[in-house]
């Protein structure tokens, strides 16, 4: 079988071509306030956005009002004075003739009708929404999926007002320039480690992709100077999710890195989901300027750790001390104080946050809720919660000062994912995004990969709650699992649309090569059973195929210099499937990328499978 080479355009290039076409259409026309230019989904990946353009004779403000299905659903924003008006439109309804009213500073008004398409089935609709428009104040709740679904935003009635068509990964955060940081859709390493993060405007335009050699997972944090903390790993050493890097915002280059193996033992304090490969499982990062320290959540050690930003030395650990060496416990662990009848340690937690007063919040998943197997708590009797602690680092004491979720029992129990948000004193979000049930009983493993008997299925749910002064002000249920939830305004004055091609920053690094090539028989064409496909992207070649577990597979790029790569076919068991949207239904499916870093020239592409070398028929120019 001859193998097809598919050449894939990077989304930044695709968007630039679409933008150039749009600007040429604007330039070629004569668009006035009475006859404006309207482009739905101008950047391809955000179907509920649009761009309206027109000229006016004098400088004037322009106010956009996207009319809701009822008055409370209105969304509006006033743009600065100008004569050329490029007006992003956000908050459109799906499958609806949206009424968009534009008002100039003179009071002149124009109403446009913008018809949108029906949202795909991947945009799951809430089964429960309980709040008021007065409370939500025009905000929407964004959720990013871990089960099959779309990143989407919902208003006070549960109507979807934004969704993306790319398979975005992990958390979505607004940064100081008004744009969004979110994981890319390009898989670097299974099960969910992607090439890096996108910086994207709400209109869907991707301004930058920050690539990280070890890949991105779980979380990112914007520093005061704009540089980015990004969670990563060093794959060749055989462990994952145990490093953090500081990335230069302008160049994408790595400025500094932290390796948790230098401050923590890897074979103690393990949670029920730990293995040697994923010994720490870092799922959040937070920088605290007051103490010049970094706080990380390590799911697979049931530990929240804090290290010195400059030295990387360990400062303290929050967690159950059982199973840790006595010298580490005495020096770094806290002693509980206060009302101990209400105190619980956290287990397999997520989203650790340092509050303005130094308190620590996190989502306590509570998975297993013990450090040793004979004390494990079954899911049906367990709970998850948001929790806040007060710590005294001089006395090394910890007091639990608030929690929400324990009282809900298994209905709020998520073995994985989830987050908390702090809005102000007494005002929090607690997002239990990973609940799953079989025959009405909570599952005790990540719901997207829970094992079931024939005829059974897992009922997924995501529960997002906001509490103010101990009163529930918002609650939304969606029948899917969502990694995190974030509350945002659609319009942000800092999020200014600018034209031009986005930037591909940083590097994927150099893919590790395999030096020894065995002497093999020529196999001719690649057998069809391996379903081999190759895709060339702007910065890498991606091999996809179907192979048996442990089967020998190598990829060869043969030119003036031959580059050879070992393709792993032995899949590890992942006990924390935090994002399942990259999983293939074929358990034999393998995906392997080769970075073009330090590679150039013309190459003949071959593959080795078992004892044969096959010619793909592809000649590749890099």
N, C-alpha and C positions, 0 to 999 in steps of 0.2 A: 504494500500500500504506500503510495506517495503521501508525504506529510505536507499539509498546507501550512504556510507561514502567514499568519494574520498580522497585518500592521495596524496597530491601534494608535489613534491620535490621543495625546494627553488632553484631559479636560481643559487645561489652561489654553492650549492651542485651539481646541474646538470652540471655546468661548470667545477667543480673540477673533476668530473668523466670523462668528455670528455678530460680534460687536461691530466689526468693520463693515459688514453688510448693512447692519442697521444704521450706522452713521452715514454711509453712502446714500441710503434711502432718504434720510433726513436732509442731507446736503442737496440731493436732487429735487426735493420737493419745496413747496412754499406753505409752511404750516403755521397757521395763526391760532389765536385763542378760539376762534369760531370753527376752525378746521384743524384740530391737532393731530399729531402722529401718535398712534397707540400701538404698542408692541407687547403682547402677552408673553410671559415667560422668556424674557429677552436673553437670559443666560442659561437656558436649556434645562436646568436642574431644579427650578423652583416654580412649579406650575401655577401657584396662587399669587404670583407677583406680576407686575407689568411696569412698563415705562411709558410715560406720556411726555411728548415734546411739543413746544410751540414758541413762537416769538411774540414779543410785545413791543410797541413803539417806545415806551418809556420804562424805566426801572420800576418794578413793582414786586411786592410779595405775592406768593400764590399759596393758598391753603387747600389741601386735599382732604376731602371727607369721603371715606369709604362707608357707605350706608349699611348699617346692620339690618338683619331681618326684622329687628325691632330696634327702637331708639337706643337701648342700652348696648347694642352691638356696634354702634358707630365707632370708627377709628379715624382720627384726623391728625394732621401735622401741617405746620406753616413753614414754608421754605423761604430763605432769604431773598432780598430784592435782586432783581436781575432783568435782563431783556431776553436772554435765551434761557428757557426753562426746561430742564430735564428732571421730571418729577417721578421718582420711584413710587409705585403703588403697592402697598402691603395689606394683607388682611382680607383678601378676596375669599369668597365662599366657593367651594367646589360645586360643579354641576349647577350653576346659577347665573342668571343674568344680573350681574352686580351693577349697582348704581353708584357711580363715582362722581361726586360734585366737586368742581374746582372753582374757587372764588379768588379773584384778584383783589389787590389792595383798594381798588376803586369801588369794590362791591359788585362788580360784574361777575356773573355766575354762568357756568356751563356744566351740564350733566351728561356724562358719558355712560354708555352701557357696555360692560365688558363681560362677555360670556365665557365661562370656564368649562372645562371638561369634568366628567365624573372622576373622583379620586379612585385610584386602584384599590383592590381588596387588601393590599398591604397596609393601607391606612385604616387601622382598626378604630371603630367608633366606641366611645365610652358606653358602658352599661349602667353607670351611675355618675351623676354630677350633682353635687349639693353645695351651692354657694350663692352669693349674690353679686350682681355687677358692681354694687357699691364697694364691696370688699375687694374684688379683683382689680378695680380701678383701671380697666382697659388693658391690664396685663393678660398674657396668655401663658399657658404651661407647656413648655417643650418637653418631649420625652424622646430618648434615643433607644432603639430596640436591641434586645439580645436574642429574642425569638424572631422568626421571620416577620418583618414589618418595616415600616418607614419611619424615619425621624419626622416628627410632626408636632404642631402646636395647636392647642385647644383653648377656646374662649370660655366664658362663664357658663355658657349653655352646653358646652361639649361639642360645639361645631368646630371643625378643623378650619384653621385660617392660614396655615402654612404647612407644606410638607416638601421633602426633598426626594429626588428620584435616584440619587446615588446611595450606595450601601455605606453610609457614614458609620464610623465606629466610635464607641465610648462617649465620653462626656462632651457636652456643648457648653461653652463659656463665652460670655461677652467680655471683651477686654477694653482698655481705656480709649482706643480709637473707635469704639462703637461696633467693631466687627466681631465675628464669631470665630472661635477656635474649636475645631472638631477633628477627630481622626479621619484620615483618608480612607477611601474605598479600595485601595490597592494592597492586597495581602502580600506581606513579606515572608512570613513564617507561620505555619499553623500553630494553634487553631484560629488566632485572631490578631496576631501582631502585624500591624500595617506599616507602610513606608514612613509615616510621620503624621503631621497635622496640617490641615488647611487653615488659612486665614481667609474668611469669606464674609462678604457683605450680606445683609438680609435679602437683598435682591437675588442672591445666588451666585454672584460673581466671586470667583476665587482669585484673590490677589497674590497669595503666596502658598506654596507647599514647602514646608520645612521637613526635609528628609533626615532621618537618623540612621546611621549604619546598623545598629542593633535592632531597629524597628521601634515602634511606639506602642504602648498599651495603657489603658485605664485612665490616665490623668495628666494634666499639665497645669502650670501656674505662671501667671505673668508677674514678673518682678517690677519694682518701682521704676527702674530704668528702661523697662520694656522688654528686656531679655526674658527668655522662656525656660522654665524648668520642665523637663519632659522625662517621663518614666521610660526606661529601656532595659537592655541587658547586653551581654556579650556572648552570643550564641555558640561560638567555637568551644568555649570552656564547658558547655554541657549543662548550664543552669539558666533559668529564666527569671525575669521580673525581680531582679535584685540589684538594680543600678538606677541612678538618676543622672541626667546631664543638664548643664546650663548651655543654652543655645543662643548665639548672637542673633538678635532680631533682624539685623540688616543683612547679614551674610549667610546665616544658617549654620555657621561653623560652631563646633563645640568648644566652649571656653573652659569648662570645668566639669569634673565628674565625681560621683560618690559611689563607692562600691561597699555594699552592706556586709560583704564577707570579711571586710577588714575590721568591723566593729562588733560582729555577732557570730556566735557559733552556729553551724548549720545542722547540727545533729541533736539538738535539745529543744525542749519546749514546743514540740510539734503539735499542730492541731490534728483533728481526725482526717484531714484532707491532704496532709503533707506527704511529699516524697522527696527524694534527693534532688530530682530535676527541678522541682518547683518548691523549694524549701521555705521561701519567705512569702512569695506572692504579694508583691507590693501593689496596692490598689488606690493609693492617694498620696499626694504631696502637698505640703503647706509650708510657706516660709513665714517666720515671725520676726519682724524687724526689731522688736523690743529686746529679744534675747539672741538675735542673730543666729537663729537655729532653724533646722528643717525637721518637720514632723512627717513620718511615714506610717501608713497602716500596712501591717504584714499579716494577711489573712491566715497563712499557714504556720504562723507561730502564735496565733491568738494575741498578737502584740501590737501596740502603738508605740513606736520608738521616736526619740528626739535626739538629733545629733548636732554637733557644732558645725556651723556653715563653713568655717574656714578650715578646721582641722579634720572634720569627719568623725571626731571622737564621740562616743555614746554619752549622752547626758542622763537619760532616764527611759524607763519602760513602763507602760501601763498594761497590765494583764495579770492573769492568774499565774502565780509563781511556781505552781506545781510542775515538776519535771525540769526546772532550771537549776544549774549549779548554785550551791549556797553562796559562793563568793559574789556571783553576779546578782543574786537576789538581794543580798545585803547592801550592795553598792548602788544598784540602779532601780530596784522595784519599790513601789509605794505600799504603805500600810493603810488599809481602810480605817476610817474614823467616822464619827457621827452615828446615825441610826443604821446599824448594821442589819437590822431586820428587813430593810428596804434595799440593801446594797447587793448588786450582782456584778461580777466581772463580765467582760465582753468576750465573745468567741467568734472567730472568723469574720471580724468586723470590716466595715468599709467607711470611706469618706471621712477621715479624721480632720477636724477643723479646730484651729486655735482661735478663740474668741478675743474680743478687744481687752477683756480683763484678765486674760491668761487661762481661763477655763478651757477645757477640752470637750468637744462634742464628737460623736460618731454615730453611725448606724451599727448597732449591735445585732448581727444576724442571729447569734446564739446557736449556730449549727453545732450539734452534739452537746453543747453547754457543759463540757467537762474536758479534762486533759487525759483521762484514762478510760479505756473502753468499758470497764465494768460500771462506770458512772454515767455513761452516755444517756441522754434523754431522747426518747423517740419524738418524732416530729409532731405527732398528734397531741403530745403533752408539753410541747415547747412553745417558745415565743420569740419574736424579734421586736426591736424597739429603737427609738432614738434615745440617746442618753447624754447627759451633761455632768461632768465632774469638775470639782475644784481641787487643784493640786497645790501643795506646798513643797517646793523643791528644796527648801532648807531642812524641814523636818521629814521630808519624804513621806508625806501623808496625803491621802486622797479621800474625798468625800463626794458621794453621789448627791447632786442637788436637784436633779430633774430627770424624768423619763416619760416617754409615751409609747405605748404599744404592748407592754406586758399584759395589760388587762384584756387585750383582744385575743390572746392565745394563738391557736394554730391558724386562724383566719388572716393573721398579719405576719405569718412566719415565712421568711425567705431565706433559704440556705445560702444564697449568693447575691451579688450585685447590691443595689440600693444606695441611698444617700440621705443626708440631712442638710438643711440650710438654716443659717442664722440671719434673721432680718432685723433684730433688735431685742432688747430684753423682754422675755416672755413671748416672743413671736418667732415661730420656727416652722420649717417644713420637715416632715418625715415621710420619705418615699420608700415603701416596701414594694419593690418592683418585680420580685421574683417568686411569687407564690405559685404553688401548683398542687392539685388535688387529684387523687384517684379514688373513685367511689366515696367522695366526700371527706377523705382523710388526707392530710398534708403529706407531701412527699419529702423524703429526707436526703435528696440529692438535687443538684441543679435541675429545675423543672424541664428545661429544654432537652435534657439527656436522661431523664428518669426512665428506668427500666419498667416495663409493664407486661402483663400477661396478655395472651391472645384475646382480642375483643375489648381490651381496656384502652383508655386513652387518658392523657393528663389534661385536666382543665386548668388553663393558665389564667392568672389574674395579676394586675398591677394596681396597687392602692397608694394614692398620693393624698396626704393629709396636711393641712396647715392649721396650726394651733396658735391662738393669741390669748394670752392671760388665761390659759387652761381651758379655753373654749374652742371647739372645732369650728373653724371658719370656712373651710374648704375641704371637700373630699371627692376624688375622682377615681373610678374603677375602669380599667380597660382590659379586655380579655386577651392579653398577651403579656410577655415579660419585657420590661424596660429597664435598662441599666441605671439611668439617673433621670431626674426631673429637674427642670430649671424654670423659674418664673422670670419673664422678660416682657418689656414693651416691644411692640413690633417696630415702631419708629424710634430712632435715637439720633439726636442732632449731630453726634460725632461721626456717625456712619454715613459719610458723604460719598456718593458715587463718583468714581474717577475712571477715566478711560485709559486704555493702553493694555498691553499684554501683561498677564500675571507672571510671577517669577517662580522658577524652580530652584530652591535654595538648598544648601547643605549637600549631603552625598549619601548614597546607599552603601558606601564603603566598597571594599574589594571582596568579592565572593571567594571564600576559601577554595583553593584548588587541590586536586588529588594528584600526586606526583607519579605514582606507579600505574602504568597502563599494561594490563595483561595481554599476552599474545592470544588472539582469538580468531576463529573462523569468520569468514565473511558471510553474513546472513541475507544479503540482498535487501529487498524492500522491508520496511517495518511491518510485521504482522498486524492485521486489523484489530485483533483481540486486545491490543494494548491501547487503543483509542488515543494515540499520540497526537498532540496538537502543540504548536509553537506560536507564540505571540511576541512580536517585537514592539516594544514601547519606546518612549523617548530616551529612557535611561537604563533599560534592561531587556533581557530575553526571558520569557516565562515558558517553561515546559509544563504541560499537563498530560496526564496519562492514567491508565488503570493497571495497577500491578498487585501481585500477591504480596502479603506481608513478608518482609525480609528479602524480597527478590533483589538481585544485584542489578542496579541500573546506573549508568554513567552517561553524561552528556559531554560530547567533544566538539570543540570549535577548532577546526584544523586550518591553519594558514601558515604564514611565515613562522609564526610561533603557535604551537598547539596549546589550547587551554582545556583542561579536563576537570570535570566536576562529579563528585559522588552525589547521587540523588537518593536521599533517605526514603525508604519504603516501609520501615518499621515504625508504626505510629505509637506514640506514647499514650497511655490512658490519662486523659485530662480530668482531674477531679474538681475543677473550677471553671466550667465552660461559661465565662463571663459574657462572651459574645458568640452566639451560635449561628449568626447570619452568614458566615463564610463556609459553613459545613456543607459537604456534598452528600447527596443521598447514597451514592456509591461508596461503600466503605473502603474500596480499593483505590479510590481516587487519590492522586498525588499531584501536588503543585509545587514547582521549584523554580525560583527566579535566579538569574545570573546578572549581576550588576555590570554595566559597561564601563565602570570606573577602571582606568588603566588598560582598557582594551580598545584597539583600533585596527582597522584593516578589513580585508575580505576573508571570509571563512566558509569552509564547507562544514555543514552540521551533520554529525553522526551520533548514534546512540549505541551503547553497549547494554544488552539485556541478557543476563545469564552468560552463556559461553559464546554468544554471537555478537558481532559488530554489524550494525545496520546503517545503510545510507538513507538519510531522510530525503535526499534530492534537493535540499535547500542550500543555497549560497547566500550568505548573510554579509552585509556591509555595515560596519559600525563606524 
